[in-house]
Amino acid sequence: MRAIIQTDAAPAAIGTYSQAVRAGNEVWLSGQIPLDPKTMELVSEDFAAQTEQVFRNLAAVCQAAGGSLDDLVKLNIYLVDLGHFAQVNEIMARHFNAPYPARAAVGVAALPKGAQVEMDGVLYLPQR
């Protein structure tokens, strides 16, 4: 079984991809950058505000798939400045409950639309 997940509560895809794809018990979330879903513009130049928006966008896609951030088993974080690593941890702690997902943080040269942070991940949702 393969199903495309789409919600207006998260930014529309800005390329040739789906917001998420469910395959069996797994949902593969595409990268989310800090776009406001209504305006499709960056929410702010402030790193913390951008990170909060990314978590809101991910949460909206998780909800559209029938889950929540707490169902994430893997989270990938892409940062233009790895100096923000500690700040990401602080913000993430407000959006997740333990046990936390497996995670990677990767430094990158640039992100779409000048974003400072992007995240993608994998949800595990048992068959209902």
C-alpha positions, 0 to 999 in steps of 0.5 A: 500500500502506498498513499500520498499525504497532503495537507493545506496546514503545511506549505505546498511542495515547491518542487516535484515531490509530495509532502509525505508518502505512506508505505505500509506502517511507515510515513516518509516526510519530505523536508520542511523549511520555515514557510508559512503555509498561507503565504509560502514565505519565510516566517522570519529571519530569526532562527528560533522562529524558523525552527518553530515553524518547521516543527509546526509544518512537520506536525501538520503533515504528521497529523494529516498522516494520522499521527503526531511528532511523537510517532517520528522514529527518525528526524533529520535536521539540516542547518546552515550554521551548526552553531545553532545545534544547542538552540535546536535541542531547546526548541525540539524539547518543547515539541517532543516527548521522550523517548525521542526519535533517532536523529541526525544534524547535518551542516549544509551550505544553503537551503531553499528560499534562504532558510536556515533550517530544514527537517525531514523524517520517518513516522511509524504508524501501526496499521489501524 
